[in-house]
Amino acid sequence: MALLAVQQVGILGTNVTYSAAGASDTAAPDDRTFWHVKVAGTATTLTVVVPGSVYGQARPDIAVGPITSAERMIGPLVADLADPTTGLITLTTSQQTGVTSALVRV
């Protein structure tokens, strides 16, 4: 599990660097940060793990996909999505072949 670094988008443009997605990565919450994921070929489901419960019911995770040969911008990654124990948001991919991602802040 890797803590992903946020890349700030600026007025002069930003050359975003993408890295291979892990099965489970983490991100610091921020209401202006998005998870940008690129999938090449293999169907992949992207999930933001939502901890906790409300009224005795587990809060549902946010699942996107499966997507194939496409990109998704997921967010904003608000504080309400963070694990209260770690203070981080968990981001998972159902498989990692040909999947790259980056955290971008706008």
C-alpha positions in Angstrom: 0.0 0.0 0.0 1.6 3.3 -1.1 0.7 6.8 -0.1 0.2 8.6 -3.4 1.7 12.1 -3.8 -0.5 14.9 -5.0 0.4 16.9 -8.1 -0.8 20.4 -8.3 -2.3 21.6 -11.5 -1.2 25.2 -12.3 -2.1 28.0 -14.7 0.9 27.3 -16.8 0.0 23.6 -17.2 1.2 20.6 -15.4 3.0 17.5 -16.8 1.3 14.9 -14.6 3.4 11.9 -13.8 1.5 8.6 -13.7 2.7 5.5 -11.8 1.7 1.8 -11.8 -1.4 1.3 -9.7 -1.2 -0.9 -6.7 -3.9 -3.3 -5.6 -4.5 -0.8 -2.7 -3.1 2.7 -2.4 -3.9 5.6 -0.1 -4.4 9.3 -0.4 -4.7 12.2 1.9 -8.2 13.8 1.8 -8.6 17.1 0.1 -11.7 18.7 -1.4 -9.7 19.7 -4.5 -7.9 16.4 -5.2 -9.0 13.8 -7.7 -7.8 10.3 -8.5 -7.0 10.1 -12.3 -6.8 6.5 -13.5 -5.9 5.2 -17.0 -6.8 1.6 -17.9 -5.2 0.0 -21.0 -7.0 -3.1 -22.2 -8.1 -5.2 -19.3 -11.4 -4.6 -17.6 -10.8 -3.0 -14.2 -13.0 -1.8 -11.4 -11.8 1.2 -9.4 -13.0 1.5 -5.8 -12.9 4.2 -3.2 -13.2 2.3 0.1 -15.7 4.1 2.4 -15.3 3.2 6.1 -17.8 3.2 8.8 -21.5 2.8 9.2 -24.6 5.0 9.5 -27.7 3.9 11.4 -26.1 0.4 11.9 -25.6 -0.1 8.1 -22.2 -0.2 6.4 -21.6 2.8 4.2 -21.2 1.5 0.6 -17.9 1.7 -1.2 -17.7 3.8 -4.4 -17.1 1.4 -7.3 -16.4 2.7 -10.8 -16.5 0.3 -13.7 -15.4 -2.1 -14.8 -13.7 0.1 -17.4 -11.6 -1.0 -20.4 -9.2 1.1 -22.4 -10.4 4.3 -20.8 -9.7 7.0 -18.2 -11.6 8.1 -15.2 -11.2 11.2 -12.9 -12.7 10.3 -9.5 -13.3 12.8 -6.8 -13.1 15.1 -5.1 -11.5 12.9 -2.3 -13.2 14.6 0.6 -12.4 14.1 4.3 -15.7 12.1 4.8 -14.1 9.3 2.8 -11.1 8.9 5.1 -10.6 6.1 7.5 -10.9 7.7 11.0 -8.0 5.5 12.3 -5.4 6.5 9.6 -6.9 9.7 8.3 -6.3 8.4 4.7 -8.6 7.4 1.9 -8.0 3.8 0.5 -8.1 3.4 -3.3 -8.2 0.0 -4.9 -8.0 -1.5 -8.4 -9.4 -5.0 -9.2 -6.4 -5.8 -11.3 -3.2 -3.8 -12.0 -2.0 -4.9 -15.5 -1.9 -1.8 -17.7 -3.3 0.5 -15.0 -1.6 3.8 -14.1 -2.8 6.5 -11.8 -2.0 9.9 -10.4 -3.5 12.2 -7.7 -4.1 15.7 -9.1 -5.2 18.8 -7.2 -7.1 21.5 -9.1 
